[in-house]
Amino acid sequence: MARIFIVEDEVGIREELIFLVGARSEDHIVGTCGSIKEAMLLIPLAAPDILLMDIELSDGQSFEILKDLPETPFQVIFITAYEHYALRAIKAGTLDYLLKPIKEKELYDALDKANGQPTILHAEQKEILFNKQSTMLVLKTLNETYFVRHSDILYCKGDGGYTTFFLQDGREITTSTTLKEYEMLLPETMFLRVHKSYLIRLNQIVSYHHDGLVILQSGIRIPVSMRKKDLLMQKMIYRNDQ
């Protein structure tokens, strides 16, 4: 039986979560609260397996709870009304997130996924979760989780719902996340999506060919869409060599 702790400052949503979780025989609620201050005191005592946690609380963002706890040997399911917070959380290696309003099936699916899978957020994951200026990206595949520095990425290639990262050391890592999501996460001072299928690190570009291609230091040739040509030229002039 999974031990569930709920952190939610909106009373109506907290009561709804208590009702929905309480209806499942496989889960047991071991505590609830509505603030960071209360959570810091109660979570270590409750020793939950799964933490259901709203991001925006009355006294701050709940990311601080994970930051200040010495370790997090439980699964985290974030609850948020804001998609950009969800992206930040999921890329940091947290298990899942739910967008408000809460849907019963999505909640139960997330809890089923979490049951029996305790985890610990490591230093690299915490850097991404707590620091908006992080230089790291978490890439999750079916069997492994990789911690990749922005400066190790040469370029990314999107293919439908998948993205392949081509790294400085020759590795290729494919994830089931769209190129658009990574475009939002990677710093625009370092990267540019030059084509619907390609996101490149700007300081890897050696030259631009007027037939619509950029040549990277590795010799790779990547297409540039016509509507991105002027932006590419502008960024190349004022780029940061990172």
NURO-962667 format. One line per 2 residues: their letters; for each residue x, y, z of N, C-alpha, C, CB. Coordinates in steps of 0.001 Angstrom, whole numbers. Glycine has a CB too. Layout:
A> X Y Z X Y Z X Y Z X Y Z | ...
END
This chain:
MA> 842 -1189 0 0 0 0 885 1250 0 -956 0 1226 | 656 2153 -951 1465 3357 -1063 1014 4422 -65 1399 3907 -2484
RI> 1976 5067 549 1719 6129 1521 1766 7479 779 2771 6088 2705 | 654 8214 815 517 9442 31 469 10656 951 -747 9387 -849
FI> 1271 11673 612 1219 12943 1320 817 14024 319 2594 13276 1999 | -141 14884 695 -693 15901 -206 -306 17296 285 -2240 15769 -303
VE> 300 18079 -609 627 19481 -310 -152 20349 -1290 2185 19757 -412 | -1189 21011 -809 -2069 21823 -1662 -2726 22898 -803 -3154 20935 -2370
DE> -2562 24179 -1195 -3098 25248 -356 -4526 25647 -711 -2214 26449 -452 | -5052 25189 -1831 -6454 25456 -2174 -7318 24380 -1520 -6670 25483 -3736
VG> -8135 24796 -567 -8889 23835 243 -9758 22926 -616 -9757 24568 1256 | -10441 23488 -1599 -11324 22682 -2441 -10574 21602 -3195 -12057 23564 -3420
IR> -9413 21935 -3751 -8619 20955 -4494 -8029 19924 -3537 -7493 21654 -5294 | -7591 20376 -2354 -7056 19426 -1374 -8115 18419 -956 -6522 20166 -144
EE> -9336 18881 -727 -10415 17963 -346 -10749 17002 -1481 -11667 18749 60 | -10691 17507 -2718 -10951 16635 -3870 -9887 15542 -3964 -10988 17460 -5180
LI> -8623 15916 -3756 -7539 14930 -3793 -7692 13905 -2669 -6172 15631 -3686 | -8060 14374 -1480 -8278 13451 -359 -9376 12449 -703 -8648 14231 928
FL> -10463 12936 -1317 -11571 12064 -1692 -11135 11046 -2744 -12747 12893 -2215 | -10452 11514 -3783 -10074 10630 -4891 -9049 9588 -4456 -9518 11449 -6054
VG> -8041 10045 -3715 -7022 9093 -3251 -7624 8131 -2226 -5808 9844 -2637 | -8482 8656 -1359 -9097 7823 -335 -10012 6746 -878 -9858 8672 599
AR> -10461 6919 -2112 -11343 5926 -2733 -10585 4693 -3230 -12095 6557 -3890 | -9267 4751 -3203 -8452 3631 -3698 -7948 2788 -2533 -7259 4148 -4538
SE> -8163 1500 -2613 -7715 605 -1547 -6196 443 -1548 -8383 -760 -1690 | -5568 707 -2713 -4120 509 -2810 -3302 1698 -2296 -3749 233 -4241
DH> -3968 2781 -1910 -3275 3968 -1424 -3785 4357 -45 -3449 5134 -2403 | -2897 5026 723 -3255 5458 2073 -2681 6856 2305 -2726 4447 3151
IV> -3532 7810 2691 -3081 9176 2936 -2457 9266 4325 -4254 10179 2797 | -1195 9712 4360 -487 9787 5646 -328 11228 6129 888 9129 5528
GT> -842 12186 5364 -764 13564 5818 -1124 14550 4723 617 13860 6333 | -1537 15733 5113 -1828 16815 4175 -1399 18125 4812 -3344 16848 3790
CG> -1129 19104 3978 -848 20444 4467 -992 21427 3311 574 20525 5096 | -842 22740 3609 -1064 23725 2567 33 24754 2434 -2332 24412 2809
SI> 1198 24497 3047 2270 25491 2972 3635 24813 3000 2155 26501 4128 | 4646 25562 2563 6017 25060 2589 6460 24816 4026 6973 26049 1893
KE> 6139 25753 4904 6542 25639 6310 6008 24361 6946 6055 26853 7100 | 4718 24081 6726 4124 22860 7290 4747 21618 6653 2589 22854 7081
AM> 4945 21670 5341 5482 20513 4627 6862 20127 5136 5545 20799 3136 | 7702 21119 5397 9053 20846 5879 9039 20119 7229 9839 22152 5997
LL> 8026 20408 8045 7916 19759 9352 7291 18369 9259 7097 20623 10290 | 6253 18237 8421 5430 17030 8432 5929 15913 7521 4044 17382 8044
IP> 6500 16255 6374 6896 15216 5422 7917 14245 6006 7463 15853 4171 | 8987 14706 6669 9929 13736 7248 9278 12803 8265 11076 14466 7907
LA> 8294 13323 9014 7608 12489 10013 6680 11479 9360 6815 13363 10981 | 6034 11875 8253 5061 11004 7595 5710 9920 6751 4145 11822 6733
AP> 6945 10156 6299 7675 9193 5466 6833 8653 4314 8161 8039 6318 | 6363 9524 3428 5496 9067 2330 6277 8332 1239 4762 10256 1717
DI> 5539 7539 463 6091 6924 -740 5906 7846 -1948 5425 5557 -1002 | 4804 8598 -1924 4466 9480 -3038 4040 10835 -2483 3340 8864 -3922
LL> 4570 11891 -3078 4214 13248 -2691 3419 13888 -3821 5479 14086 -2357 | 2155 14228 -3538 1301 14986 -4456 1428 16444 -4055 -212 14496 -4413
MD> 1999 17280 -4925 2396 18598 -4464 2084 19689 -5492 3874 18602 -4138 | 1289 20664 -5052 1052 21837 -5877 2348 22649 -5951 -123 22699 -5308
IE> 2582 23334 -7071 3805 24118 -7214 3673 25492 -6581 4168 24260 -8677 | 2576 26192 -6888 2374 27536 -6343 1611 27450 -5024 1612 28432 -7353
LS> 2317 27703 -3921 1710 27683 -2598 1660 29105 -2028 2495 26740 -1651 | 945 29270 -942 735 30613 -388 2035 31270 80 -240 30543 771
DG> 3029 30455 472 4279 31020 981 5470 30751 58 4569 30462 2357 | 5192 30483 -1212 6283 30294 -2169 6045 29131 -3101 7579 30091 -1443
QS> 7086 28729 -3807 7009 27597 -4728 7496 26334 -4038 7834 27867 -6002 | 6785 25242 -4252 7080 24015 -3522 8379 23346 -3954 5952 23052 -3688
FE> 9015 23841 -5023 10352 23346 -5355 11272 23490 -4141 10936 24111 -6578 | 11021 24520 -3330 11862 24772 -2165 11785 23647 -1142 11467 26076 -1517
IL> 10665 22943 -1119 10531 21815 -186 11570 20751 -505 9106 21209 -250 | 11672 20416 -1777 12641 19389 -2182 14070 19891 -2034 12388 18955 -3630
KD> 14247 21182 -2268 15587 21761 -2156 16112 21676 -731 15578 23213 -2619 | 15241 21926 245 15680 22025 1630 15676 20698 2381 14818 22995 2350
LP> 14910 19726 1910 14954 18418 2550 16300 17762 2236 13768 17519 2075 | 16905 17065 3201 18237 16484 2960 18241 15449 1845 18760 15849 4228
ET> 17161 14716 1689 17035 13782 575 15560 13538 315 17777 12446 867 | 15234 13005 -872 13822 12812 -1236 13603 11379 -1691 13390 13806 -2351
PF> 13540 10415 -761 13367 9013 -1150 11906 8661 -1412 13925 8103 -71 | 11242 9486 -2212 9852 9238 -2559 9624 9769 -3963 8876 9900 -1534
QV> 8551 9355 -4577 8186 9865 -5880 7456 11191 -5731 7321 8853 -6636 | 7654 12063 -6707 7011 13373 -6683 6088 13510 -7887 8065 14508 -6671
IF> 4831 13848 -7621 3882 14176 -8683 3464 15623 -8467 2633 13201 -8683 | 3890 16506 -9349 3549 17913 -9216 2148 18190 -9742 4565 18775 -9950
IT> 1498 19162 -9126 184 19637 -9564 336 21116 -9897 -930 19400 -8458 | -83 21521 -11078 116 22906 -11481 -939 23355 -12478 1498 23087 -12074
AY> -1158 24641 -12506 -2044 25222 -13517 -1236 25807 -14664 -2941 26306 -12896 | 115 25692 -14571 972 26364 -15533 1876 25357 -16238 1810 27446 -14842
EH> 1745 25255 -17543 2484 24269 -18314 3996 24462 -18213 2058 24326 -19758 | 4481 25711 -18140 5924 25919 -18121 6549 25361 -16846 6244 27405 -18254
YA> 5823 25390 -15723 6333 24755 -14512 6404 23243 -14705 5445 25104 -13298 | 5409 22694 -15380 5375 21249 -15592 6583 20790 -16385 4090 20841 -16311
LR> 6956 21549 -17403 8123 21191 -18197 9378 21188 -17340 8287 22154 -19371 | 9533 22195 -16519 10703 22301 -15657 10775 21103 -14718 10670 23613 -14854
AI> 9636 20710 -14179 9601 19608 -13233 9887 18267 -13893 8262 19562 -12551 | 9251 18003 -14998 9379 16690 -15625 10770 16467 -16182 8355 16531 -16728
KA> 11424 17550 -16678 12771 17401 -17203 13792 17215 -16101 13136 18594 -18041 | 13418 17557 -14891 14328 17361 -13771 14278 15930 -13264 13995 18325 -12644
GT> 13495 15088 -13883 13463 13688 -13515 12380 13326 -12531 14756 13302 -12962 | 11512 14278 -12187 10392 13910 -11333 9477 12976 -12105 9620 15165 -10843
LD> 8700 12207 -11394 7927 11152 -12042 6887 11673 -13008 7261 10313 -11014 | 6097 12629 -12569 4930 12993 -13366 4427 14357 -12921 3811 11925 -13239
YL> 3462 14877 -13663 2792 16103 -13256 1352 16044 -13717 3504 17352 -13827 | 504 16794 -13025 -906 16883 -13355 -1269 18343 -13526 -1782 16215 -12268
LK> -1991 18654 -14583 -2456 20015 -14801 -3858 20180 -14215 -2449 20362 -16309 | -4083 21314 -13559 -5416 21615 -13043 -6330 22015 -14190 -5357 22737 -11980
PI> -7626 21703 -14106 -8294 20948 -13039 -7920 19471 -13085 -9815 21105 -13148 | -7865 18850 -11915 -7445 17461 -11799 -8480 16535 -12418 -7211 17091 -10333
KE> -8024 15626 -13248 -8889 14611 -13846 -8640 13283 -13141 -8636 14484 -15384 | -9727 12621 -12772 -9626 11388 -11981 -8714 10354 -12637 -11008 10789 -11772
KE> -8903 10095 -13927 -8112 9056 -14603 -6632 9419 -14623 -8619 8844 -16039 | -6324 10693 -14888 -4923 11114 -14934 -4266 10972 -13559 -4815 12569 -15427
LY> -5017 11294 -12511 -4487 11132 -11161 -4205 9669 -10867 -5462 11700 -10127 | -5163 8799 -11160 -4986 7377 -10873 -3870 6769 -11718 -6291 6624 -11116
DA> -3761 7191 -12959 -2671 6691 -13810 -1315 7088 -13238 -2814 7229 -15250 | -1215 8341 -12757 43 8815 -12175 390 8047 -10907 -40 10312 -11872
LD> -604 7773 -10070 -362 7028 -8837 40 5590 -9140 -1606 7051 -7944 | -612 4975 -10116 -258 3603 -10497 1183 3531 -10999 -1221 3078 -11580
KA> 1558 4552 -11756 2916 4619 -12298 3936 4779 -11179 3041 5777 -13296 | 3553 5496 -10145 4480 5785 -9048 4639 4635 -8075 4022 6994 -8303
NG> 3615 3832 -7895 3634 2784 -6876 4817 1841 -7064 2330 1995 -6909 | 5563 1651 -5976 6667 692 -6007 7904 1199 -6711 6223 -556 -6661
QP> 7992 2526 -6976 9163 3054 -7670 9791 4207 -6892 8784 3516 -9078 | 10258 3984 -5669 10880 5078 -4921 12112 5600 -5648 11257 4616 -3506
TI> 12366 6886 -5516 13511 7496 -6199 14126 8570 -5325 13090 8089 -7558 | 15322 8989 -5691 15987 10081 -5006 16419 11088 -6057 17201 9576 -4165
LH> 16141 12375 -5805 16618 13417 -6702 18094 13654 -6407 15788 14734 -6541 | 18935 13459 -7426 20364 13644 -7250 20752 15105 -7487 21140 12723 -8198
AE> 22011 15417 -7237 22481 16803 -7307 22232 17419 -8679 23966 16871 -6975 | 22475 16624 -9750 22303 17160 -11096 20843 17498 -11373 22816 16163 -12134
QK> 19932 16651 -10897 18513 16909 -11088 18075 18130 -10282 17687 15680 -10688 | 18599 18260 -9064 18235 19409 -8235 18726 20708 -8862 18811 19255 -6821
EI> 19902 20657 -9512 20415 21866 -10164 19426 22373 -11199 21777 21593 -10824 | 18843 21457 -11966 17898 21841 -13014 16584 22295 -12410 17659 20680 -13979
LF> 16127 21594 -11404 14828 21885 -10812 14810 23234 -10098 14445 20786 -9843 | 15889 23566 -9418 15892 24744 -8573 16560 25961 -9199 16561 24425 -7299
NK> 17285 25770 -10287 18037 26864 -10884 17598 27086 -12312 19535 26586 -10829 | 16897 28194 -12551 16414 28475 -13893 17559 28731 -14861 15477 29664 -13873
QS> 18758 29037 -14328 19925 29275 -15167 20810 28032 -15250 20729 30460 -14631 | 20246 26869 -14993 21011 25634 -15008 21703 25426 -16349 20109 24453 -14696
TM> 22881 24806 -16293 23617 24458 -17513 23455 22981 -17850 25105 24800 -17358 | 22527 22309 -17162 22323 20875 -17360 20936 20583 -17921 22524 20125 -16046
LV> 20863 19460 -18616 19587 18967 -19127 19496 17484 -18789 19451 19210 -20678 | 18338 17045 -18322 18108 15623 -18068 17432 15005 -19281 17246 15412 -16791
LK> 18030 13949 -19819 17465 13240 -20971 17074 11846 -20519 18477 13181 -22167 | 15791 11551 -20590 15290 10262 -20128 14932 9376 -21314 14069 10451 -19215
TL> 15521 8179 -21351 15167 7182 -22352 14421 6058 -21637 16441 6641 -23105 | 14095 5005 -22366 13338 3907 -21778 14087 3260 -20623 13022 2867 -22832
NE> 15409 3131 -20749 16179 2387 -19763 17145 3218 -18929 16933 1334 -20446 | 17422 4463 -19347 18451 5233 -18657 18067 6707 -18555 19791 5089 -19376
TY> 18714 7384 -17613 18599 8830 -17483 19990 9428 -17624 17946 9232 -16121 | 20138 10387 -18528 21422 11024 -18793 21394 12468 -18303 21762 10967 -20299
FV> 22533 12927 -17766 22689 14313 -17365 23678 14952 -18328 23171 14437 -15874 | 23180 15863 -19145 23973 16402 -20251 24129 17916 -20079 23308 16070 -21623
RH> 25353 18387 -20192 25589 19826 -20145 25241 20459 -21489 27056 20126 -19770 | 24730 21677 -21432 24382 22372 -22672 25580 22432 -23618 23877 23793 -22367
SD> 26765 22641 -23058 27971 22793 -23873 28432 21492 -24515 29082 23351 -23034 | 27822 20367 -24142 28161 19081 -24764 27265 18746 -25947 28074 17973 -23741
IL> 26224 19560 -26164 25269 19298 -27243 25740 19981 -28528 23846 19792 -26852 | 25857 19215 -29602 26204 19789 -30902 24941 20263 -31619 26964 18755 -31771
YC> 23990 19345 -31741 22695 19693 -32333 21678 18619 -31975 22807 19850 -33879 | 20403 18938 -32205 19308 18011 -31937 18487 17860 -33211 18420 18506 -30749
KG> 18003 16652 -33430 17165 16387 -34597 15823 15837 -34138 17860 15398 -35569 | 14742 16494 -34547 13412 16049 -34185 12800 15175 -35251 12526 17224 -33922
DG> 12046 14181 -34811 11353 13277 -35731 10019 12919 -35095 12207 11984 -36040 | 8989 13716 -35404 7685 13489 -34782 7762 13754 -33295 7197 12058 -35040
GY> 7401 12752 -32502 7424 12886 -31050 8752 12534 -30427 6373 12039 -30454 | 9795 12332 -31219 11110 11941 -30712 12156 12998 -31038 11529 10590 -31297
TT> 13190 13072 -30194 14322 13960 -30439 15615 13196 -30192 14246 15224 -29539 | 16558 13316 -31119 17878 12709 -30958 18903 13806 -30702 18267 11873 -32210
FF> 19683 13642 -29634 20753 14576 -29290 22074 14028 -29809 20818 14813 -27754 | 22822 14859 -30512 24142 14506 -31014 25154 15271 -30162 24296 14843 -32557
LQ> 25999 14517 -29420 26845 15109 -28401 28305 15207 -28833 26743 14313 -27133 | 29045 16025 -28106 30447 16304 -28389 31289 15032 -28414 31004 17270 -27360
DG> 30963 14074 -27539 31771 12851 -27442 31338 11765 -28415 31709 12309 -26040 | 30418 12093 -29335 30000 11130 -30350 28750 10346 -30003 31097 10183 -30604
RE> 28267 10486 -28774 27053 9757 -28396 25822 10346 -29080 26867 9780 -26873 | 24836 9469 -29289 23529 9886 -29772 22493 9362 -28791 23257 9369 -31227
IT> 21662 10265 -28258 20650 9894 -27262 19284 10289 -27791 20929 10576 -25881 | 18377 9325 -27863 17036 9580 -28379 16020 9512 -27248 16676 8571 -29488
TS> 15191 10546 -27153 14150 10601 -26135 12779 10715 -26799 14390 11787 -25174 | 11749 10369 -26051 10379 10462 -26573 9759 11798 -26168 9506 9280 -26055
TT> 10478 12869 -26442 10033 14233 -26166 10242 15057 -27431 10807 14858 -24946 | 9332 15974 -27696 9399 16711 -28951 10520 17748 -28956 8074 17390 -29218
LK> 10961 18088 -30147 11993 19115 -30316 11515 20460 -29769 12379 19253 -31802 | 10232 20742 -29907 9677 22014 -29425 9866 22186 -27925 8195 22106 -29768
EY> 9701 21097 -27175 9876 21187 -25723 11319 21509 -25364 9449 19880 -25050 | 12275 20885 -26081 13676 21177 -25810 14038 22587 -26263 14576 20154 -26500
EM> 13400 23064 -27304 13619 24436 -27745 13258 25412 -26618 12786 24740 -29018 | 12214 25097 -25857 11783 25951 -24746 12749 25874 -23565 10379 25556 -24292
LL> 13398 24725 -23394 14255 24512 -22234 15681 24998 -22423 14275 23070 -21894 | 16203 24921 -23631 17591 25289 -23871 17725 26799 -24045 18134 24560 -25107
PE> 18827 27403 -23586 18972 28860 -23637 19051 29379 -25074 20216 29288 -22866 | 18262 30395 -25363 18209 30922 -26728 19475 31674 -27107 17012 31834 -26887
TM> 20297 32034 -26121 21577 32660 -26435 22576 31659 -27008 22157 33313 -25192 | 22354 30374 -26744 23274 29331 -27200 22725 28507 -28352 23613 28421 -26060
FL> 21400 28384 -28443 20786 27462 -29397 19765 28184 -30273 20117 26293 -28659 | 19593 27653 -31465 18574 28182 -32360 17960 27031 -33155 19172 29255 -33311
RV> 16637 27057 -33236 15944 26094 -34093 15931 26667 -35499 14482 25797 -33581 | 16800 26152 -36356 16976 26718 -37696 16036 26086 -38719 18415 26541 -38149
HK> 15374 25018 -38315 14521 24246 -39225 13533 23492 -38349 15366 23256 -40146 | 12422 23081 -38897 11424 22366 -38089 11984 21107 -37449 10229 22005 -38942
SY> 13057 20552 -38030 13619 19301 -37518 14970 19457 -36840 13748 18325 -38631 | 15512 20684 -36774 16868 20849 -36246 16990 22022 -35285 17840 21031 -37380
LI> 17670 21738 -34174 18020 22746 -33169 19532 22641 -32995 17238 22525 -31783 | 20261 23738 -33206 21718 23643 -33194 22336 24613 -32192 22272 23910 -34586
RL> 23533 24238 -31719 24303 25142 -30866 25064 26097 -31768 25279 24356 -29921 | 24874 27361 -31529 25335 28380 -32470 26839 28386 -32676 24902 29724 -32003
NQ> 27609 28122 -31628 29058 28214 -31806 29655 27006 -32517 29721 28383 -30471 | 28806 26073 -32951 29269 24958 -33773 29256 25301 -35266 28406 23731 -33516
IV> 28662 26431 -35612 28521 26801 -37027 29825 27375 -37553 27375 27818 -37218 | 30287 26830 -38672 31487 27317 -39345 31122 28272 -40474 32311 26145 -39888
SY> 30085 27922 -41249 29724 28760 -42393 28263 28536 -42778 30647 28464 -43595 | 27749 29506 -43529 26404 29394 -44087 26510 29381 -45601 25487 30560 -43602
HH> 25888 28393 -46225 25882 28299 -47686 24572 28876 -48200 26068 26820 -48163 | 24662 29623 -49267 23486 30322 -49769 22447 29399 -50401 23906 31347 -50769
DG> 22765 28105 -50446 21740 27140 -50865 20879 26706 -49684 22393 25911 -51518 | 21076 27382 -48518 20214 27134 -47364 20726 26094 -46406 18885 26731 -47822
LV> 22046 26002 -46244 22638 25027 -45334 23660 25698 -44435 23288 23879 -46115 | 23760 25224 -43195 24879 25608 -42343 25814 24415 -42219 24390 26087 -40939
IL> 27110 24715 -42121 28116 23673 -41947 28646 23774 -40525 29274 23806 -42998 | 28605 22655 -39803 29107 22625 -38433 30584 22259 -38410 28301 21632 -37586
QS> 31212 22427 -37264 32628 22107 -37121 32915 20655 -37460 33094 22406 -35712 | 31956 19789 -37210 32122 18361 -37505 31971 18042 -38983 31123 17554 -36719
GI> 31560 19033 -39791 31330 18808 -41205 29885 18487 -41542 32201 17708 -41679 | 29069 18314 -40521 27649 18032 -40737 26990 19226 -41412 26938 17702 -39400
RI> 26121 18949 -42386 25389 19989 -43098 23929 19941 -42662 25519 19813 -44643 | 23401 21070 -42211 22047 21122 -41658 21237 22183 -42401 22080 21425 -40130
PV> 20015 21844 -42820 19193 22803 -43560 18691 23942 -42673 18011 22090 -44195 | 18560 25119 -43277 18025 26294 -42603 16789 26750 -43369 19093 27438 -42512
SM> 15671 26902 -42665 14459 27368 -43343 14616 28835 -43714 13206 27163 -42448 | 13941 29257 -44764 14063 30631 -45245 13666 31642 -44175 13206 30830 -46487
RK> 12641 31323 -43399 12163 32283 -42402 13093 32398 -41198 10782 31889 -41934 | 14062 31473 -41054 15012 31544 -39949 16369 32104 -40376 15197 30171 -39345
KD> 16548 32349 -41670 17863 32785 -42157 18294 34107 -41516 17840 32932 -43684 | 17440 35126 -41523 17818 36437 -40996 18111 36372 -39498 16710 37457 -41267
LL> 17300 35613 -38763 17521 35466 -37326 18847 34766 -37070 16365 34684 -36670 | 19155 33758 -37854 20430 33050 -37718 21593 34014 -37918 20519 31885 -38727
MQ> 21536 34819 -38972 22612 35769 -39251 22782 36753 -38096 22333 36528 -40556 | 21679 37221 -37565 21725 38171 -36453 22359 37542 -35218 20317 38672 -36121
KM> 21939 36323 -34900 22470 35644 -33718 23950 35299 -33880 21670 34376 -33437 | 24374 34971 -35090 25772 34628 -35317 26667 35843 -35077 25970 34090 -36744
IY> 26172 37007 -35373 26954 38234 -35178 27119 38557 -33695 26285 39414 -35898 | 26045 38337 -32935 26059 38722 -31519 26106 37536 -30568 24849 39551 -31209
RN> 26496 36373 -31046 26420 35157 -30227 27399 35195 -29068 26687 33928 -31081 | 27074 34353 -28038 28011 34067 -26951 28708 32766 -27293 27286 33981 -25554
DQ> 30023 32739 -27257 30739 31507 -27603 30774 30563 -26420 32167 31818 -28072 | 29678 29793 -26283 29555 28849 -25173 29459 27434 -25729 28316 29180 -24291
END
